Amino acid sequence: MLPFFFFLLLSFSISQALPPPRGFYLNCGSPSTTKLNDINYTSDRGFINVGNTTTIKQKDLLPILSTLRYFPDKSSRKHCYNFPVARNSKYLIRTTYYYGNFDGKNSPPVFDQIIGGTKWSVVNTSEDYSKGQSSYYEIVVGVPGRTLSVCLAKNANTLSSPFISALDVQSLEDTMYNSTDLGLYKLSLIARNSFGVDGEMISYPDDKYNRLWQPFSDKKHQTVTSQSSVNSLDFWNIPPAKAFVEGFTVTKGKALELKWPPFPLPATKYYIALYFQDDRSPSPLSWRAFGASINGATFSRKLNVSTNGVMVYSGQWPLSGQTTITLTTAKGSPMGAVINAGEVFQVIPIGGATNISDVTALEDLLESIDEPPVDWSGDPCLPLVNSWTGVTCSKEKITKVISLNLTNRGLAGSLPPSISNMTALKDLWLGKNNLTGPIPDLSPMTRLETLHLEDNQFNGSIPESLAQLPNLRILSIKNNKLQGTIPSALLQRKGLTIQASPENMPSTNNTGPS
């Protein structure tokens, strides 16, 4: 993945106060709330319960860059922030990083970002850090359920602790970026720019969704300043009116050629949105007609741009290498072409989903036990290399848990009845812990082959329903507080090895060792 545009340590525009945007704004590692651009950035406590915090000892830093949370635990497969959200909602997520040499190694770590169960990007802030700058990444996601997780994880190139400075989770309207099915894809920001300007970045409150519009100047092109304002609500993406104030133009009859984004792109599909407005005072003659092409392919044949503004977009546009946008003035147009702003996102396919019954069962187990593995957060299975500790999952479009091994993890608590909903499970190993309560009915787990519950504190009777597990080969229940003897239906099962304590074995049984 590409590194995204940086923002300077002190540069944010301030405008008139508006109601704060809807969402969550976290100043990671800070114990208290701080304000930036009239937005309250709160402590990240309550959204994550792992990691360490520290303060960057440097003058003139933005408040959200002066603290961070880092994750030194080398055994954890991922470290997740979790947010309660509305079902079938849409969010813009921004992660902000300022290394500040917090670990004294003078080398920013490289690591992965994960949204839900999809790998989003690699975080590499080395270039920005060498310039004394912070880095940020943005992605637009759809959330089908009631929780949203944002996770950091080590990869093969991670040599030290992943970290994060700030995290924004901004609610978006249903109309925004709606040409992309966010149930199948996510949109990872490549560039968002206002053209023709060389000043401050546009952000909240000018953009009420707190998107960041970086200034993009190009001395090759003539710039214009608009004489009227657009209505942001006339556009599906609700861009800020300020993004239309300036733009690039050319004289009548000439083509406007813009190399943007200003860096080469990997070959894949992209969401592209371009914004235009005639800069003159409103009148019957205030319009411009031109066509738009990208890398020689027609993007829009007939654009008729007035002072009200126009937006054109494509949800699945192929790009590779350097991108060139060409605007060609139509015959009879009174003025040359103009362009004011643009957005480009990489379209990232969602890599699958974890079976909801398995997710629910593991979440119930998480609530039922004390001291679970520290990485039991976010999606239990996906990405597969970042599944929860002890959890092994299948490689299918709808991923299912096939093995759960929490042997000797120091667990206390009980086994919830919903564990039986994990119907693809072949191996359930919970031995050598301190689990209590009865053994639930596991009969729906028809694929279960090995069940290790030994060396715990389970009590109650041994369920006769265990005999209904057709593939069970090994049952180990020794050294518990179980009452009564093993049901005869279990003892009569051929090919089943039973390991039980002497008090639970009938005196006539010779099926296996105790």
C-alpha positions as CSV (number, residue, x, y, z in Angstrom):
1,M,0.0,0.0,0.0
2,L,1.0,3.6,-0.6
3,P,1.9,6.0,2.2
4,F,-0.8,8.7,2.3
5,F,-0.5,12.4,2.5
6,F,1.0,13.8,5.7
7,F,-0.2,16.8,7.7
8,L,2.1,19.3,9.4
9,L,2.5,19.3,13.2
10,L,0.7,22.7,13.7
11,S,-1.4,23.4,10.6
12,F,-5.1,23.2,11.1
13,S,-7.6,25.8,9.9
14,I,-10.1,27.3,12.4
15,S,-13.5,28.4,11.3
16,Q,-16.8,29.2,13.0
17,A,-18.1,26.7,15.5
18,L,-20.5,24.0,14.4
19,P,-22.0,21.0,16.2
20,P,-19.3,18.4,16.6
21,P,-19.3,15.6,14.0
22,R,-20.8,12.3,14.9
23,G,-18.4,9.6,15.9
24,F,-15.5,8.7,18.2
25,Y,-12.3,10.8,18.4
26,L,-9.5,9.3,20.5
27,N,-6.3,10.9,21.7
28,C,-4.5,7.6,22.1
29,G,-2.4,7.2,25.3
30,S,-3.8,10.3,26.9
31,P,-5.5,10.1,30.3
32,S,-7.7,13.1,29.5
33,T,-9.7,15.0,26.8
34,T,-8.1,17.6,24.6
35,K,-9.7,19.8,21.9
36,L,-8.6,20.2,18.3
37,N,-10.6,22.2,15.8
38,D,-13.5,22.3,18.1
39,I,-13.6,18.5,18.3
40,N,-13.1,16.8,21.7
41,Y,-10.5,14.1,21.5
42,T,-11.1,11.8,24.5
43,S,-8.9,9.3,26.2
44,D,-8.8,5.9,24.5
45,R,-9.4,4.1,27.8
46,G,-12.6,2.1,27.5
47,F,-12.0,1.3,23.8
48,I,-9.0,-0.9,24.3
49,N,-7.5,-2.7,27.4
50,V,-4.1,-3.7,26.1
51,G,-0.9,-1.8,25.4
52,N,1.3,0.8,27.1
53,T,1.2,4.6,26.9
54,T,3.8,7.2,26.7
55,T,4.3,11.0,26.1
56,I,6.5,12.5,23.4
57,K,8.9,15.1,24.9
58,Q,8.8,17.6,22.1
59,K,7.7,21.2,21.9
60,D,5.0,22.6,19.7
61,L,3.2,19.4,18.9
62,L,-0.5,19.2,18.3
63,P,-2.2,17.7,21.4
64,I,-3.2,14.5,19.6
65,L,0.5,13.9,18.7
66,S,2.0,14.4,22.1
67,T,0.8,11.0,23.5
68,L,0.6,7.5,22.0
69,R,-0.3,3.9,22.8
70,Y,2.2,1.2,21.8
71,F,2.0,-2.6,21.9
72,P,5.2,-4.4,22.9
73,D,3.5,-7.8,23.5
74,K,5.2,-10.1,20.9
75,S,2.8,-13.0,21.4
76,S,-0.4,-11.2,20.5
77,R,-1.6,-11.6,17.0
78,K,-3.4,-8.2,16.9
79,H,-4.3,-5.3,19.2
80,C,-7.8,-3.9,18.6
81,Y,-9.9,-0.9,19.4
82,N,-13.6,-1.7,19.5
83,F,-16.5,0.7,19.0
84,P,-20.3,0.3,19.4
85,V,-22.0,1.4,16.1
86,A,-25.3,1.3,14.4
87,R,-26.1,-1.8,12.3
88,N,-25.7,-1.3,8.5
89,S,-23.9,2.0,9.1
90,K,-21.1,3.8,7.2
91,Y,-17.9,5.3,8.7
92,L,-14.8,7.1,7.7
93,I,-11.8,5.9,9.8
94,R,-8.6,7.9,10.2
95,T,-5.5,6.6,12.0
96,T,-2.8,9.1,12.9
97,Y,0.8,8.3,13.7
98,Y,3.6,10.4,15.1
99,Y,6.6,8.3,16.0
100,G,8.6,10.9,17.8
101,N,11.3,8.3,18.6
102,F,9.2,7.2,21.6
103,D,11.2,3.9,21.9
104,G,14.7,5.5,21.5
105,K,15.4,3.3,18.4
106,N,15.2,6.2,15.9
107,S,13.5,3.8,13.5
108,P,9.7,3.8,13.2
109,P,8.2,0.3,13.2
110,V,6.4,-1.1,10.2
111,F,3.2,-3.0,10.8
112,D,-0.3,-3.8,9.5
113,Q,-3.7,-2.1,10.0
114,I,-6.8,-4.2,10.1
115,I,-10.5,-3.2,9.8
116,G,-12.9,-5.9,11.0
117,G,-11.5,-9.0,9.4
118,T,-9.8,-7.2,6.4
119,K,-6.2,-6.1,6.2
120,W,-6.3,-2.5,5.3
121,S,-2.7,-1.4,4.7
122,V,0.8,-1.4,5.9
123,V,1.8,1.5,8.2
124,N,5.3,2.9,7.4
125,T,5.9,6.3,8.7
126,S,9.7,6.4,8.1
127,E,9.7,9.0,5.3
128,D,7.4,11.4,7.2
129,Y,9.4,10.9,10.4
130,S,12.6,11.8,8.6
131,K,10.9,15.1,7.7
132,G,9.6,15.7,11.2
133,Q,6.1,15.1,10.1
134,S,3.2,12.9,11.2
135,S,1.3,10.4,9.0
136,Y,-2.4,9.5,8.6
137,Y,-4.4,6.9,6.8
138,E,-8.1,7.0,5.9
139,I,-10.7,4.3,4.9
140,V,-14.4,4.3,4.2
141,V,-16.2,1.2,5.5
142,G,-19.6,-0.3,5.8
143,V,-20.4,-2.0,9.1
144,P,-23.1,-4.7,9.0
145,G,-23.1,-5.5,12.7
146,R,-23.1,-3.5,16.0
147,T,-19.4,-3.4,16.5
148,L,-16.5,-2.0,14.6
149,S,-12.9,-3.0,15.3
150,V,-9.7,-1.2,14.3
151,C,-6.6,-3.3,14.9
152,L,-2.8,-3.1,14.6
153,A,-0.7,-6.2,14.0
154,K,2.9,-7.1,13.5
155,N,4.0,-8.4,10.1
156,A,7.2,-9.9,8.8
157,N,8.9,-6.5,8.7
158,T,8.0,-5.4,12.2
159,L,11.1,-5.0,14.4
160,S,9.6,-3.1,17.3
161,S,6.3,-2.1,18.9
162,P,3.3,-1.0,16.7
163,F,1.9,2.3,18.0
164,I,-0.9,4.8,17.3
165,S,-1.3,8.5,18.2
166,A,-5.0,9.3,17.3
167,L,-8.0,7.4,16.0
168,D,-11.1,9.0,14.4
169,V,-14.3,7.0,13.6
170,Q,-16.6,9.4,11.8
171,S,-20.2,8.6,10.9
172,L,-21.1,9.2,7.2
173,E,-24.4,9.7,5.5
174,D,-25.9,6.9,3.4
175,T,-25.5,8.9,0.2
176,M,-21.8,9.3,0.6
177,Y,-19.6,7.1,-1.6
178,N,-22.7,5.1,-2.4
179,S,-21.7,3.9,-5.8
180,T,-19.5,1.3,-4.0
181,D,-21.1,-1.7,-2.3
182,L,-19.5,-1.4,1.1
183,G,-20.7,-4.9,1.9
184,L,-18.2,-6.2,-0.6
185,Y,-15.5,-3.5,-0.7
186,K,-13.7,-0.9,1.5
187,L,-12.3,2.4,0.1
188,S,-8.8,3.2,1.2
189,L,-7.8,6.8,0.6
190,I,-5.0,7.5,-1.8
191,A,-5.4,11.3,-2.3
192,R,-8.0,14.0,-1.5
193,N,-7.0,17.5,-2.8
194,S,-8.4,21.0,-3.4
195,F,-6.7,22.3,-6.5
196,G,-5.1,25.7,-7.2
197,V,-4.4,26.5,-3.6
198,D,-1.1,26.6,-1.7
199,G,-2.5,27.4,1.7
200,E,-4.1,25.6,4.7
201,M,-5.7,22.2,4.6
202,I,-9.5,22.1,4.6
203,S,-10.9,20.1,7.5
204,Y,-13.6,20.5,10.2
205,P,-15.6,22.7,10.5
206,D,-15.4,23.5,6.8
207,D,-15.9,19.8,6.1
208,K,-18.5,18.7,8.7
209,Y,-17.4,15.1,8.3
210,N,-13.8,16.1,9.3
211,R,-12.3,14.9,6.0
212,L,-8.9,16.4,5.2
213,W,-8.5,18.1,1.8
214,Q,-4.9,18.8,1.2
215,P,-3.9,21.8,-0.9
216,F,-2.5,21.0,-4.4
217,S,-0.7,23.7,-6.3
218,D,0.8,23.4,-9.8
219,K,2.6,26.3,-11.4
220,K,1.9,24.9,-14.8
221,H,-1.8,25.7,-14.6
222,Q,-3.7,29.0,-14.3
223,T,-5.7,29.3,-11.1
224,V,-9.1,30.9,-10.7
225,T,-11.2,31.9,-7.6
226,S,-14.9,31.3,-7.6
227,Q,-17.3,34.3,-7.2
228,S,-20.1,32.2,-5.7
229,S,-20.6,29.3,-3.3
230,V,-21.9,25.9,-4.0
231,N,-24.5,24.0,-1.9
232,S,-22.7,21.0,-0.5
233,L,-25.9,19.0,-0.2
234,D,-26.3,19.1,-4.0
235,F,-23.5,16.5,-4.2
236,W,-23.8,12.9,-3.0
237,N,-20.4,13.0,-1.2
238,I,-21.3,16.4,0.5
239,P,-17.9,18.0,-0.2
240,P,-17.1,21.3,1.6
241,A,-18.0,24.4,-0.3
242,K,-14.5,25.6,0.5
243,A,-13.0,22.9,-1.8
244,F,-14.6,24.8,-4.8
245,V,-13.2,28.2,-4.0
246,E,-10.2,27.8,-6.2
247,G,-9.3,25.6,-9.1
248,F,-7.1,25.1,-12.2
249,T,-8.2,26.3,-15.6
250,V,-7.0,26.8,-19.2
251,T,-7.8,29.3,-21.9
252,K,-10.6,28.6,-24.4
253,G,-9.8,25.8,-26.9
254,K,-6.9,24.3,-25.0
255,A,-6.8,21.0,-23.0
256,L,-6.1,21.0,-19.3
257,E,-3.7,18.1,-18.5
258,L,-3.2,17.3,-14.8
259,K,-0.9,14.6,-13.4
260,W,-2.7,13.7,-10.3
261,P,-2.2,12.0,-7.9
262,P,1.4,13.1,-8.2
263,F,2.8,9.6,-7.6
264,P,2.5,6.3,-9.4
265,L,-0.3,3.9,-8.4
266,P,-0.3,0.1,-8.3
267,A,-2.4,-1.6,-10.9
268,T,-5.9,-2.2,-9.4
269,K,-9.4,-0.6,-9.3
270,Y,-10.0,2.8,-7.8
271,Y,-12.9,5.0,-6.8
272,I,-12.5,8.5,-8.4
273,A,-14.6,11.6,-7.7
274,L,-13.8,14.9,-9.4
275,Y,-15.5,18.3,-8.6
276,F,-16.0,21.3,-10.9
277,Q,-17.5,24.7,-10.7
278,D,-17.6,27.7,-13.0
279,D,-15.7,30.4,-11.2
280,R,-17.6,33.5,-12.6
281,S,-20.6,35.3,-11.1
282,P,-23.9,33.5,-11.8
283,S,-25.4,34.4,-15.1
284,P,-26.9,32.7,-18.2
285,L,-23.3,32.7,-19.6
286,S,-21.7,31.2,-16.6
287,W,-21.0,27.7,-17.8
288,R,-18.2,25.6,-19.3
289,A,-18.5,22.5,-21.5
290,F,-15.7,19.9,-21.7
291,G,-15.0,16.2,-21.7
292,A,-12.8,14.4,-19.2
293,S,-10.5,11.4,-19.8
294,I,-8.1,9.5,-17.5
295,N,-5.0,8.0,-19.0
296,G,-6.6,8.3,-22.4
297,A,-9.9,6.6,-21.5
298,T,-13.1,8.6,-21.6
299,F,-14.2,9.4,-18.0
300,S,-17.1,11.7,-18.9
301,R,-18.0,12.8,-22.5
302,K,-20.1,15.8,-21.8
303,L,-19.7,17.9,-18.7
304,N,-21.7,21.1,-18.5
305,V,-20.3,23.0,-15.5
306,S,-22.2,26.0,-14.1
307,T,-21.8,28.0,-11.0
308,N,-23.9,25.4,-9.1
309,G,-21.0,22.9,-9.6
310,V,-20.8,19.3,-10.9
311,M,-19.4,16.0,-9.5
312,V,-18.5,13.0,-11.7
313,Y,-17.3,9.7,-10.3
314,S,-16.5,6.1,-11.0
315,G,-16.6,3.3,-8.4
316,Q,-14.4,0.8,-10.2
317,W,-11.8,2.6,-12.5
318,P,-8.6,0.8,-13.4
319,L,-5.4,2.8,-12.8
320,S,-1.7,1.9,-13.1
321,G,1.4,4.0,-12.7
322,Q,1.2,7.7,-13.2
323,T,-2.3,9.1,-13.6
324,T,-3.1,11.8,-16.1
325,I,-6.4,13.6,-16.1
326,T,-7.2,15.5,-19.4
327,L,-10.0,18.0,-19.7
328,T,-10.8,18.9,-23.3
329,T,-12.9,22.0,-24.0
330,A,-16.0,21.4,-26.1
331,K,-16.7,23.3,-29.3
332,G,-18.8,26.4,-28.6
333,S,-17.9,26.5,-24.9
334,P,-17.3,30.2,-23.9
335,M,-14.5,29.3,-21.5
336,G,-11.8,26.6,-21.0
337,A,-12.1,23.7,-18.7
338,V,-11.8,24.0,-14.9
339,I,-11.3,21.6,-12.0
340,N,-11.5,22.3,-8.3
341,A,-11.0,19.2,-6.3
342,G,-10.7,15.4,-6.4
343,E,-10.7,12.2,-4.4
344,V,-9.1,8.8,-5.2
345,F,-9.6,5.7,-3.1
346,Q,-8.2,2.2,-3.7
347,V,-11.0,-0.3,-3.8
348,I,-10.2,-3.1,-1.4
349,P,-12.2,-6.4,-1.6
350,I,-13.4,-7.7,1.7
351,G,-11.6,-11.0,2.1
352,G,-14.5,-13.0,3.6
353,A,-16.5,-13.1,6.8
354,T,-16.5,-15.2,9.9
355,N,-19.6,-17.3,10.6
356,I,-21.8,-15.3,12.9
357,S,-22.7,-18.2,15.1
358,D,-19.0,-18.8,15.7
359,V,-18.4,-15.2,16.5
360,T,-21.3,-15.1,19.0
361,A,-20.1,-18.3,20.7
362,L,-16.6,-17.0,21.1
363,E,-17.8,-13.6,22.4
364,D,-20.0,-15.5,24.9
365,L,-16.9,-17.5,25.9
366,L,-14.9,-14.3,26.2
367,E,-17.5,-12.9,28.6
368,S,-17.6,-16.2,30.6
369,I,-13.9,-16.6,31.4
370,D,-11.3,-14.5,33.3
371,E,-8.0,-13.5,31.9
372,P,-8.6,-14.5,28.3
373,P,-5.7,-14.1,25.8
374,V,-4.9,-10.4,25.4
375,D,-5.5,-10.5,21.6
376,W,-9.1,-11.8,21.9
377,S,-10.5,-8.7,20.3
378,G,-11.8,-7.8,16.8
379,D,-12.7,-10.6,14.3
380,P,-11.8,-14.0,15.8
381,C,-10.7,-15.5,12.5
382,L,-9.8,-12.9,10.0
383,P,-7.3,-12.1,8.6
384,L,-6.3,-15.8,9.2
385,V,-2.7,-14.9,10.2
386,N,-4.2,-12.6,12.9
387,S,-6.8,-14.9,14.3
388,W,-7.3,-15.0,18.1
389,T,-4.7,-17.0,20.0
390,G,-5.8,-20.6,20.2
391,V,-8.3,-20.2,17.4
392,T,-7.8,-22.0,14.0
393,C,-10.2,-21.3,11.2
394,S,-11.1,-22.7,7.8
395,K,-10.1,-21.1,4.5
396,E,-13.6,-20.5,3.1
397,K,-15.6,-17.4,2.0
398,I,-17.6,-17.8,5.2
399,T,-14.9,-18.8,7.6
400,K,-15.6,-21.2,10.5
401,V,-13.7,-22.1,13.6
402,I,-12.3,-25.6,13.3
403,S,-10.1,-25.8,16.4
404,L,-10.0,-24.1,19.8
405,N,-6.9,-24.8,21.9
406,L,-6.6,-22.9,25.2
407,T,-4.7,-25.6,27.1
408,N,-3.0,-24.4,30.2
409,R,-3.8,-20.7,29.7
410,G,-4.7,-20.1,33.4
411,L,-8.4,-19.6,32.5
412,A,-11.1,-19.4,35.2
413,G,-14.9,-19.1,34.6
414,S,-17.4,-21.4,32.9
415,L,-18.2,-22.8,29.5
416,P,-21.3,-21.1,28.0
417,P,-24.0,-23.3,26.4
418,S,-23.6,-21.3,23.1
419,I,-20.2,-23.0,22.6
420,S,-22.2,-25.8,21.0
421,N,-23.1,-23.4,18.1
422,M,-19.5,-23.8,16.8
423,T,-20.7,-26.7,14.6
424,A,-17.5,-26.9,12.4
425,L,-15.3,-27.4,15.4
426,K,-13.1,-30.6,15.3
427,D,-10.9,-30.0,18.3
428,L,-11.9,-28.4,21.6
429,W,-9.0,-28.3,24.0
430,L,-9.5,-26.6,27.3
431,G,-7.5,-28.8,29.6
432,K,-5.3,-27.7,32.5
433,N,-7.2,-24.6,33.5
434,N,-9.6,-23.7,36.3
435,L,-12.9,-23.8,34.6
436,T,-16.0,-24.5,36.7
437,G,-19.7,-25.3,36.2
438,P,-21.3,-28.1,34.3
439,I,-20.3,-29.4,30.9
440,P,-22.9,-28.0,28.5
441,D,-24.8,-30.0,25.9
442,L,-22.4,-30.3,23.0
443,S,-24.5,-32.6,20.8
444,P,-24.8,-30.0,17.9
445,M,-21.0,-30.2,17.4
446,T,-21.3,-33.2,15.1
447,R,-17.8,-32.7,13.6
448,L,-16.1,-32.8,17.0
449,E,-13.2,-35.3,17.1
450,T,-11.3,-34.5,20.2
451,L,-12.6,-33.0,23.5
452,H,-10.0,-32.2,26.2
453,L,-11.6,-30.9,29.5
454,E,-9.2,-32.6,31.9
455,D,-7.5,-30.9,34.9
456,N,-10.3,-28.3,35.5
457,Q,-13.1,-27.9,38.1
458,F,-16.1,-28.9,36.1
459,N,-18.9,-30.3,38.2
460,G,-22.3,-31.9,37.8
461,S,-23.0,-35.1,35.9
462,I,-21.2,-36.3,32.7
463,P,-23.7,-35.4,29.9
464,E,-25.1,-38.4,28.1
465,S,-25.4,-36.1,25.1
466,L,-21.7,-36.6,24.5
467,A,-22.6,-40.0,23.0
468,Q,-24.4,-38.2,20.2
469,L,-21.1,-36.9,18.8
470,P,-20.6,-39.3,15.9
471,N,-17.0,-38.4,15.1
472,L,-15.7,-38.1,18.7
473,R,-12.4,-40.2,19.1
474,I,-10.9,-38.8,22.3
475,L,-12.8,-37.7,25.4
476,S,-10.6,-36.5,28.3
477,I,-12.5,-35.4,31.5
478,K,-10.2,-36.7,34.2
479,N,-9.3,-34.6,37.3
480,N,-12.5,-32.6,37.6
481,K,-15.3,-32.6,40.2
482,L,-17.8,-34.5,38.1
483,Q,-20.4,-36.6,39.9
484,G,-21.5,-40.1,38.9
485,T,-20.1,-42.5,36.4
486,I,-19.7,-42.3,32.6
487,P,-23.0,-43.0,30.8
488,S,-23.2,-46.5,29.3
489,A,-24.0,-45.0,25.9
490,L,-20.5,-43.5,25.9
491,L,-18.8,-46.6,27.2
492,Q,-20.4,-48.6,24.4
493,R,-19.1,-46.3,21.6
494,K,-16.5,-48.1,19.4
495,G,-13.3,-46.2,18.5
496,L,-13.7,-43.8,21.4
497,T,-10.8,-43.4,23.9
498,I,-12.1,-42.1,27.3
499,Q,-9.7,-40.6,29.9
500,A,-11.5,-40.2,33.2
501,S,-10.8,-40.2,37.0
502,P,-11.3,-43.5,38.9
503,E,-14.4,-42.2,40.7
504,N,-16.1,-41.7,37.3
505,M,-15.2,-45.1,35.8
506,P,-17.5,-48.1,36.4
507,S,-15.6,-50.9,38.0
508,T,-16.2,-53.1,35.0
509,N,-14.9,-50.6,32.4
510,N,-11.7,-51.3,30.5
511,T,-12.0,-48.7,27.8
512,G,-8.9,-46.7,28.5
513,P,-6.4,-45.4,31.1
514,S,-7.4,-43.1,33.9
